[in-house]
Amino acid sequence: MGSIVKNEDAEKCLSELLNAEGYELNEPKKQGETGVDILATKGKETFHIGVIGYKSSPPARAKDFFKVFFRAVSRLNDGATHCVIAIPKQTARGLPLRAKQHRIAWERIEKTFPELEIWFVDVENRIYERRGWRGVG
């Protein structure tokens, strides 16, 4: 089991990394505000990023993942061309099992939402890795 990562810690880490890469970022949301967690723009590319942390409870982690998935694809209403789910690297271990368990749905999600990406945030080492939906299953 990995160590717990708060949503705000993952979001802050990713925002700092993207800022260092020259992305223009939206102002952080205030407590209770809705909307995209991070809107990162560089040149003609804009990334609508939903961020979740890593909780100790597997059911809570699953609930957070399903919630951030829906929020990510809902950004299509805003014209998003990159809908990103940013999750702590600890979550990466369980995704192949989830993809295998829900194989047909996982494959259909990939086909239906080509804009969807998953980024793994390593808060401890202050790095992140970008992957497409297929790259995690």
N, C-alpha and C positions, 0 to 999 in steps of 0.2 A: 504494500500500500504506500502511496506517496504522501507527502506532507500536504496539509490543507493550504489552499491558495485562495485568498479572498478575491471576489470579483474586482473590487477597486484596485487591488494590487496588480492583478493581471492587466487591467485597463491602463493603469499608470505606466507600467513597464512597456507595454506595446506602444503607447502614445509617445513615450520618450525615445524609443527606438526609431519609430517612423519620423519623428521630428528631426532626429539626427541624420536621417537619410534624405532630408530636404522636403518632406511632405508638409503641406499646409493642413492644419487640423482645426476642427470645430472646437469651440469652447466646451470644456467638460460640462456634462449635465449636472444640475443641482439635484439633491436628494428628492426623490419622488417625481422628477420630470420624466416624460416619456420621449421616445425618439431614438435615433441611432446612437450607439455608444461612442463610436469614433467615425468621423467622416474625414478621410484622408485623401488629399488631392495632390497630384504631381503631374504637371504637363496636362495631357488630355485624359489621364486616368484618374478615376475617383473610386474609392473603396468605401462601401457602407459596411461597417464592422460592428457586429454584436459580440460582446465579450462575456464569458462566464468564468467563474472560479472552479476550484476543485474541492468538493466537500467530502467528509469522511463516509457519509452514507451513500451506498450505491443507488437506492431508489431516488434520493435527492439529486444525485448526479444525473440520472436518467431524465428526471423531470426538467432540470435546468437545460439539458441538451435539447430535448424536444421543444422546449419553450424558445430557446435561442434560434433553433432551426426555423420555426414559423416566423419569428421576428425578422430573420435574415431574408427569407424569400418575400416577406411582405414589403421589403424595400424596393421591389420591382415597381410598386405603385409610385415610387419617387424617381423612377427612371434609372435605377441602379443597373450597372453593367458588371459590377463585381460585388456580389453578396457574400460577405465573409463571416464565418463563425470562428471566433478566436477563443481557443481553450488552452488551459495549462497542459504542458507536455505530459503530465501524469495521466491525463484522460486518453492519450493516444494508445495506451496499452489495451484498453477495452474496445476500441473502435473496430478492429478486425473481427472480433467476436460478434459485435452488434451487427456489422455488415453481413456476416455469414448467417446469423440468426434471421435477419430480415432481408435475405438476398434479393428476392424479386423486387421488393419495395425499394431497396437501396439502389438497384440498377435503374429502376424507373425514375427515381429522384434525380439521378445523374443525367438521364436523357431529358427530363422535363425542365431541369434548372441548370443549364450549362454555365450560368453565371456564378454558381455556388462554389465556394472555396472553404477549406478549413485550414486555419493557421494554428500551429502549436507554439505556445508562448512558454519559454523557459525563464521564469521570473528569477530564479536563483543565479543563473549564468548570464542573464540579460541578453538573450538571443531569441529569435523566432524562426520558424520554418513554414513556408507556404506550400500547400498542396491542394490539388483539385479534389473533388468528391471521390473520384475513382482511386486516387492515391492513398486513401486511408482504409479501403475495404479489402 
